[in-house]
Amino acid sequence: MDRTGDATPRALVWDMDGTLLDSGEVVPDAFVETVRRLGGATPGRAEVVELYALGPPRIMLSHLLQRPCTEEELDLYHTVLADTAVGAVVYPGIRAALDALHGSVPLAVFTGASRRAARILLSATGLADRFDAVVGGDEVSRQKPDPEGVLSACRQLGVGAHEAVYAGDAPRDLLAARAAGARAAAAGWGHQYDPGAPADLTLRTPEDLLPVFGRPAGPASP
């Protein structure tokens, strides 16, 4: 870890894909299958991942279809995601870190995915009941690196952003955290982690967060 600042933070907000969950196959596969069923040009997984910065599924699906998607087509995506979500994997150490903080530190998720997609994936992996708030990319008007989503999550937790940590793997997560005034914690295990991106904390494992919140660090565990 690089630095933690002087005051102990009061709340923790997480990115989802690439931070809480290894969904590097299941989310792209849901888009690929949806586009295939709708007769569009089938993208590859890497192409889908590159589109994450665009925003929630409605925007991504419209881009892939090269036209605005309908509500029925968006429903199809979420239905397909519910099928593929069984393959999502919780990163090692995440459950242990959440267990150590749950009930004493307010916890939230802010993801670029839709709120519905977040609920599908968090429920499929057994994490849904660990969080006090979930903010989806379809609930904000501006996407990361804009701070709107981080600020919204902090408001729902009843804390100021300066009292929170936002943990994410992608550089845009860290930029959003800093723009909001929160501490930016880089998830070094995530698939979009960039060691060159400025961060206030660099985490080797999820349990590296525990000392930041005044908890003893434990061995990494599932």
ZAMARGU-4260 file (C-alpha; in steps of 0.2 Angstrom, whole numbers, plus 5000, padded with zeros to 4 digits):
<rodrens>
0) 5000/5000/5000 | 5006/5018/4996 | 4998/5029/5009 | 4982/5029/5019 | 4981/5047/5026
5) 4978/5052/5044 | 4960/5049/5048 | 4952/5032/5048 | 4939/5031/5034 | 4921/5028/5038
10) 4914/5019/5023 | 4920/5008/5008 | 4913/5008/4991 | 4918/4995/4978 | 4918/4993/4960
15) 4911/4976/4954 | 4918/4969/4938 | 4937/4966/4940 | 4936/4971/4958 | 4924/4960/4968
20) 4920/4948/4954 | 4930/4940/4940 | 4917/4942/4927 | 4929/4943/4913 | 4920/4930/4903
25) 4902/4930/4909 | 4898/4948/4906 | 4906/4949/4888 | 4898/4932/4884 | 4881/4939/4889
30) 4883/4953/4876 | 4890/4942/4863 | 4875/4930/4864 | 4863/4944/4865 | 4870/4952/4849
35) 4870/4935/4841 | 4852/4932/4845 | 4847/4949/4838 | 4856/4947/4822 | 4871/4959/4824
40) 4889/4957/4820 | 4896/4946/4834 | 4909/4955/4844 | 4924/4946/4853 | 4926/4947/4872
45) 4940/4959/4871 | 4930/4971/4861 | 4916/4970/4874 | 4928/4974/4888 | 4935/4989/4879
50) 4917/4996/4879 | 4915/4996/4897 | 4920/5014/4899 | 4905/5019/4888 | 4893/5015/4902
55) 4878/5003/4907 | 4872/4989/4896 | 4859/5000/4886 | 4873/5011/4879 | 4885/4996/4876
60) 4871/4986/4867 | 4866/5000/4857 | 4884/5003/4851 | 4886/4984/4847 | 4870/4984/4837
65) 4874/5001/4829 | 4857/5007/4833 | 4847/5011/4849 | 4842/4995/4858 | 4824/4993/4863
70) 4818/4989/4881 | 4814/4971/4875 | 4832/4969/4869 | 4839/4976/4885 | 4828/4963/4894
75) 4835/4950/4883 | 4853/4955/4888 | 4848/4954/4907 | 4840/4937/4904 | 4855/4930/4896
80) 4866/4938/4909 | 4856/4928/4922 | 4861/4912/4913 | 4879/4916/4911 | 4881/4924/4929
85) 4883/4906/4937 | 4901/4907/4930 | 4906/4923/4939 | 4919/4920/4952 | 4922/4930/4968
90) 4940/4935/4969 | 4950/4927/4983 | 4950/4937/4999 | 4934/4947/4995 | 4922/4937/5006
95) 4934/4937/5021 | 4937/4956/5019 | 4918/4959/5018 | 4915/4948/5033 | 4927/4957/5043
100) 4919/4974/5039 | 4901/4970/5037 | 4890/4977/5051 | 4903/4990/5057 | 4909/4999/5041
105) 4895/5004/5028 | 4898/4995/5012 | 4892/5000/4994 | 4895/4995/4976 | 4896/5008/4962
110) 4897/4999/4945 | 4896/5005/4927 | 4885/4990/4924 | 4866/4993/4927 | 4858/4991/4944
115) 4849/4976/4937 | 4865/4968/4931 | 4873/4971/4947 | 4859/4963/4957 | 4860/4948/4945
120) 4879/4946/4948 | 4879/4949/4966 | 4865/4937/4969 | 4873/4924/4959 | 4889/4925/4969
125) 4881/4926/4986 | 4887/4944/4989 | 4870/4954/4987 | 4867/4954/5006 | 4884/4961/5011
130) 4880/4979/5004 | 4870/4993/5011 | 4869/5002/4994 | 4871/4998/4976 | 4872/5011/4963
135) 4872/5006/4944 | 4879/5016/4929 | 4861/5018/4923 | 4857/5028/4939 | 4869/5042/4935
140) 4870/5054/4921 | 4889/5054/4919 | 4900/5039/4919 | 4917/5036/4927 | 4929/5045/4928
145) 4916/5058/4933 | 4913/5057/4952 | 4894/5057/4952 | 4892/5038/4955 | 4904/5038/4970
150) 4896/5053/4977 | 4879/5045/4975 | 4885/5029/4984 | 4892/5040/4998 | 4876/5049/5001
155) 4866/5033/5002 | 4879/5027/5015 | 4877/5043/5025 | 4895/5049/5024 | 4905/5062/5014
160) 4916/5056/5000 | 4931/5062/5010 | 4927/5049/5023 | 4926/5035/5011 | 4937/5023/5001
165) 4933/5018/4983 | 4941/5002/4978 | 4942/4998/4959 | 4954/4990/4946 | 4953/5002/4931
170) 4961/5019/4930 | 4944/5027/4928 | 4939/5020/4945 | 4953/5029/4953 | 4950/5045/4944
175) 4932/5045/4949 | 4937/5042/4967 | 4949/5056/4967 | 4937/5068/4958 | 4924/5064/4972
180) 4937/5067/4986 | 4937/5049/4991 | 4953/5039/4993 | 4957/5029/4978 | 4962/5011/4981
185) 4969/5001/4966 | 4963/4983/4966 | 4980/4975/4960 | 4971/4958/4957 | 4959/4966/4944
190) 4960/4963/4925 | 4961/4981/4921 | 4973/4986/4935 | 4987/4998/4928 | 5002/5000/4940
195) 5005/5017/4932 | 4988/5024/4937 | 4989/5036/4952 | 4981/5029/4968 | 4981/5033/4986
200) 4982/5014/4991 | 4988/5000/4980 | 4981/4983/4986 | 4989/4967/4983 | 4974/4957/4991
205) 4957/4963/4997 | 4962/4960/5015 | 4975/4974/5013 | 4960/4985/5016 | 4957/4979/5033
210) 4971/4989/5042 | 4965/5005/5033 | 4949/5003/5043 | 4958/4998/5059 | 4955/4980/5057
215) 4970/4967/5059 | 4975/4960/5042 | 4972/4942/5040 | 4978/4928/5028 | 4969/4929/5011
220) 4955/4917/5010 | 4940/4914/4999
</rodrens>
